[in-house]
Amino acid sequence: MRRGASRVRPRPSAGRRLRGAAALVLVGVVGLSGCAGAGGEPDAAPDPGRPSDALSVIRGVPDTLAAGPGSRVTTSLQLASGGTRIAIRGEGVFDHAAGVGELLVTLPEDPGAARAAPVTEVFVPGLLYMRNRGAGVPADKWVRVEIDSLPDGNLVTGGATDPVTAAELLRGAQAAEYHGEVELDGEKARLYSGVTDIAAASRAAGDEDRRRQLAVAVGAFTVGAVPFEVYLDERGTPRRMRHEFSFAATDGGAGPVEVVSVTELYDFGTVVKVRLPDEGDIYAGAVVVDQTEAAAG
């Protein structure tokens, strides 16, 4: 464990099943062109309508994202089980090349409950900092958690799938289909869908932190195959990424909890300035999160 990283201990809840799942979600936490072919002629340009080329495009999304400027980001997690749905939303900024960003995550509320302040989350490779999260943590303190200590590598645990992680998942794409040009927020985008595999994404990850993160996530979900939908702009940069996850309920209820995670990127070229908490502002004790209270914010 990195020095100063908090140990997160969830406390069992007698609360409702889906809110228990939401508490787990907040447990404190393409190819090169112009190469000569066999006949000496340049290879044809990639055809996104051809399955093999669509796969190449999708698997290259993380590198395209990392090569571009920072952006603003909005996120949403929709959790559904037994006919009940709840939503967790976030917004912020991200430096995709550095893997650094900040989100304000808004938790679902119980009817009649006082509105809680959003959770501030700061992302750096391998670590997640959170403020306003965890029972017993002073209001002016931050919790620091190692990403690979979380049960799913923080794919959904923090209440959001950050844009770099959402893109890294696409390195494991096993099938991809191009659906043509569509309109997204008044602009043209190319729409793809398919299925990615978390284990394959881990093996193909761009750096060691992402490999560890995704390796931890392999056993967290009931199904390792993750359906996705991606909208790319003319440069191949992702503008909207949608993933569907499934994990077991935490309180023994029948059937899995289905999670739809959507990450949207816009205002590319935004200057991203993220300040890490000072060492003296980091809470060093164990964090206990009551699952029902956590889901309610």
Number of C-alpha atoms within 10 A of each C-alpha: 10 10 8 15 20 23 20 21 14 18 13 14 17 11 15 12 22 26 26 24 28 32 28 27 26 27 27 31 30 16 12 8 11 11 12 11 10 8 7 8 10 12 14 11 11 16 12 20 14 12 14 14 19 23 24 17 23 31 25 19 24 25 19 19 22 17 12 15 16 26 21 21 23 22 25 23 24 17 22 19 19 13 6 10 14 17 18 22 20 24 20 19 26 29 27 24 16 12 17 23 27 27 24 21 24 20 24 18 18 13 8 6 9 10 14 13 14 17 22 19 25 24 20 16 17 18 18 22 24 25 26 20 27 26 14 12 19 15 10 10 18 26 29 26 22 23 27 21 19 23 20 23 24 26 24 24 21 26 30 27 24 28 28 24 19 23 26 25 28 31 27 23 25 18 17 28 20 21 12 11 16 13 11 15 9 7 9 14 23 20 20 23 22 20 20 24 20 26 20 21 24 25 17 18 23 14 11 13 16 24 21 18 25 28 21 22 22 21 15 18 18 13 14 19 20 21 19 24 17 26 22 21 16 10 10 19 23 26 21 23 23 21 23 17 22 20 18 17 20 19 16 9 14 11 12 20 23 20 24 18 26 24 25 20 21 16 12 17 12 14 14 18 13 15 10 13 16 9 10 9 14 21 20 18 14 17 22 19 25 22 27 23 17 23 25 19 23
